[in-house]
Amino acid sequence: METPKTRRSRSELRDLVVAAGREVLSEIEPTLGYEQLNYARVFDHLEATQGVRVTHASVHDRIWPSQQAFQFDVLRASLDGLREEAWGTFAEPMAATARAADLTTPDGRRDAARSLMRLSQNANWDAVTLSERSQVRAYQMLHFSLAPFDQEKLSSERAELYQFMSDLRETTMRRYISLMKGLAKFCGLRPVPALGDPEEAVVEIARAAHLMAIGFMIDHMAPPDEMRHLPTGPGGAIEEWRPVSLAIWNYLRGVFELDGDDVSPDQRHL
């Protein structure tokens, strides 16, 4: 254990406590107000794991004006770099599948669309729900926190946190929409005519799929060790699905159809 004479600069102490907060964040259940991510729990964790004793007086007002400001710093640190990491787990399986796709026939384009959505959403589900890393846990908690708060009643720290996470989700939404547009173009898909303007329809389709994915991540609709294997591949082959990927594919089948002069009306359905 450290001696009472051990002293750190404010910057060193902040980094130490924030790092411990990230470890605690990876262990606790998500709650709307982050009630379990508090000074006391983080200080206990530091003492138990590193033998370092930190007191309320050494950080409160000296580093953070409130416990909420401390929570905000822990969440921001946990989310730092996660967007690119999570995007990679989502986009890389799509790139590999796209390289192997046969787009020369309607059946090939249909199979490519199904495989691209299945594998990318499986990877997305795995990254967010199966990892024990604190960054992924924080990303999950991010979506729990976007509740319809009355911002006039929020403290300045909580309002700042809410805005930060709202902006982050909007950024991921825009990127998801761009990817969905690219997928549709690559596979030769178009929104069904009943949805109206194709450009506007793709945006709404992507938003709906993104929100569906968030809902599944929050609800944990299947235990981590329970996978779905369904006969959905070409010729009735067995393919591995997660609940979220199967739900999104079934949704997309109702709002997209195959495009192109080589496709008859009977062949357009996904």
Secondary structure, 3 states (H helix, E strand, C coil): CCCCCCCCCHHHHHHHHHHHHHHHHCCCCCCCCCCCCCHHHHHHHHHHHHCCCCCHHHHECCCECCHHHHHHHHHHHHHCCHHHHHHHHHHHHHHHHHHHCCCCCHHHHHHHHHHHHHHHHHHHHHHHHCCCCHHHHHHHHHHHCCCCCCHHHCCHHHHHHHHHHHHHHHHHHHHHHHHHHHHHHHHCEEECHHHCCHHHHHHHHHHHHHHHHHHHHHHCCCCCCCCEEEECCHHHCEEEECHHHHHHHHHHHHHEEECCCCCCHHHCEC
